[in-house]
Each structure stands twice: as structure tokens, then as C-alpha cells.
Amino acid sequence: MAGNKRTEIKLTAYDDLFETDQSREEAKLSKIRDIPISQIDEFPDHPFKVLMDEDMEQLIDSIKRSGVMTPATVRLKEDGRYELISGHRRKKACELAGLETLKCEVKELTRDEAIIVMVESNLQRTTILPSEKAFAYKMRLEAMNRQGKRTDLTCSPVGNKLQGVKSSDELAEKVGESKNQIFRYIRLTELVPEILQMVDDRQIAFRPAVEISYLTEEQQYTLLEAMSYNDATPSLAQAIKMKKFNQDGKLTNEVIQSIMEEEKPNQKEKPAFRDERITKLIPKSVPRGQEADFVVKALEFYNRHLQRNKAHER
């Protein structure tokens, strides 16, 4: 009979009913654990370099004294191993400090979500090389574009998908750079490794490097030879000229050499020192053209140190 039809009532589970803020917080903390470093894999194509510099030495000392204060971020892979998303410097420092585990927060992220988190966390660094920005922006923009084609990421853990907003506009707003500047950086990924390294070393200025990126790989290596022969790097005007010749199909080896032989007042880029033993000791923060002043001051300081030691020995 219709009057005897039973209505099913769903009751809240006991654990859910009496769950407290404290228990929720404890559940969240359970995802922070010490994971054997041997089970943690590097992030594929990670664009940021781990440098063995003074900051790394300080980080190693800090970890030896107090351990890892801020957990690294990892995600669990299908094979049961972990993939490092942020914390590459902390992982290296732990290895050098002789530790076997790394304190990590385990997050459930898709490949594209992991890329976005990885880039965001590393862009907080105080010093970022042009090549690092170039590949980071490229990876993140590609990931955001792929997310835009999906329908299940509207409420993803890395932010809502904005309807009607291009990925490049969203990225520009997040990183605080114009769209054009972001695309200029991404153009650097088209440079051959040797020229890209010169950009990182500030031997080639940013804007000329962007124009050079439009040359073919073969043309870029020809340009490298011309730079070495003329002991000079291209100005922005020369780089634009080569790009225009290339677009017109007229950029031959002879044209590249001819352009690089042009007189450029105040633009001859001659290194202050050729000896690598000296150049590797000069911090990258020293402006180009002031290397000699830096070395002179360092020698003056060292001479004063010798004189003080000599005075104490008397």
C-alpha cells in the first residue's frame, strides 16, 4: 500500500558528525611526512637550476642544525614513487647534509596542475636567470592552455578557470609582466644553448637575443662564429637587421659576417678578463664593464689583509 511506503533517511556518519577543526587539521598534517630521498624523482624538464653557491652552503648549515623547516611539495606517481614539485634546493641540501629523508607535503595534482605549482613556487626566488624564466613561462602557459580545453578543472586546487580570459592574459596578471614581455621570454627557448648561455651570462642583451631567436639553428651557429671572430656581440639594430634579412630569405653566412663587422661605437663587447679562473670568481651581480673595478677592490682588500697579518707577526 502507498501509505506503508518507507522513506529512506540518510544519517550523517558518526565520525563526520563529531569531527572537529583539530581533527581536520590533523588529517591535513598526515600528508606531511618524511620520505626517503631515494624515492623522490626530479620534476621532468625542471627549468630552474640548483646552484652550488653561498646560499646553498647556508641552507646546508641550517638543515644540519634545525632540519627542513618548510616541507617540500611532492605528488605520488602511478609507480608508487614521488615526483618533486617544489623544494629542489632543499632536496639537494639534504643530500649534501647527509640526510636520507626529506620532509614533504604530498599533494594530489594532475600533471598540468603540478607544472603550475612548480613554476609559481620557483618564481619566488630572488635571482632568476632569463633562460629559467623562458622555459618556466613556456611550460606554465602550455599547461594553462591545456587546462582551458578541459571541463573538469573549473574548481582546480590551483585556481578557477576564467571564462573568456586568455591564458596569456591570466599569466601576465599573475607574474606581473606584460603579455609581450612574456612572449619575448618564451622566444629565448628557440636559441641554441651556447647563445642562451651568453644571455644568462649577460654577454648578450635581452632584446637582441629575442631578435636572434628568429634565426635558424644553422644561422645562429654561424653568428656564434662571427661573434668570436669579431670579438663582439650584436646590437639590437644589428639583430633586427639579421632578422629582416632572414625573413626576406637573404641571410647568408657572408651577410651575417658583414653585419658583425660593422662599426658600433660603444658597443664592442670585449670581456674584461679572459682567464676563467678570474671570471668565475666575479659575482654575476657585478654590472658588465665594472669587473675590473671589482677585482681591483678585492685585491686592495686582500693586500690590506696581508699587511695586517704581517704587522701582527712583528
C-alpha positions, 0 to 999 in steps of 0.5 A: 500500500502507498501509505506503508511506503518507507522513506529512506533517511540518510544519517550523517556518519558518526565520525563526520558528525563529531569531527572537529577543526583539530581533527581536520587539521590533523588529517591535513598534517598526515600528508606531511611526512618524511620520505626517503630521498631515494624515492623522490624523482626530479620534476621532468624538464625542471627549468630552474637550476640548483646552484652550488653557491653561498646560499646553498652552503647556508641552507646546508648549515641550517638543515644540519642544525634545525632540519627542513623547516618548510616541507617540500611539495611532492605528488605520488606517481602511478609507480608508487614513487614521488615526483618533486614539485617544489623544494629542489634546493632543499632536496639537494641540501639534504643530500649534501647534509647527509640526510636520507629523508626529506620532509614533504607535503604530498599533494594530489595534482594532475600533471598540468596542475603540478607544472603550475605549482612548480613554476609559481613556487620557483618564481619566488626566488630572488635571482632568476636567470632569463633562460629559467624564466623562458622555459618556466613561462613556456611550460606554465602557459602550455599547461594553462592552455591545456587546462582551458580545453578541459571541463573538469578543472573549473574548481582546480586546487590551483585556481578557477578557470576564467571564462573568456580570459586568455591564458596569456592574459591570466599569466601576465596578471599573475607574474606581473609582466606584460603579455609581450614581455612574456612572449619575448621570454618564451622566444629565448627557448628557440636559441641554441644553448651556447647563445642562451648561455651568453644571455644568462651570462649577460654577454648578450642583451635581452632584446637582441637575443629575442631578435636572434631567436628568429634565426635558424639553428644553422644561422645562429651557429654561424653568428656564434662564429662571427661573434668570436671572430669579431670579438663582439656581440650584436646590437639590437639594430644589428639583430633586427637587421639579421632578422629582416634579412632572414625573413626576406630569405637573404641571410647568408653566412657572408651577410651575417659576417658583414653585419658583425663587422660593422662599426658600433661605437660603444658597443664592442663587447670585449670581456674584461678578463679572459682567464676563467679562473678570474671570471668565475670568481666575479659575482654575476651581480657585478654590472658588465664593464665594472669587473675590473673595478671589482677585482681591483677592490678585492685585491686592495682588500686582500693586500690590506689583509696581508699587511695586517697579518704581517704587522701582527707577526712583528 
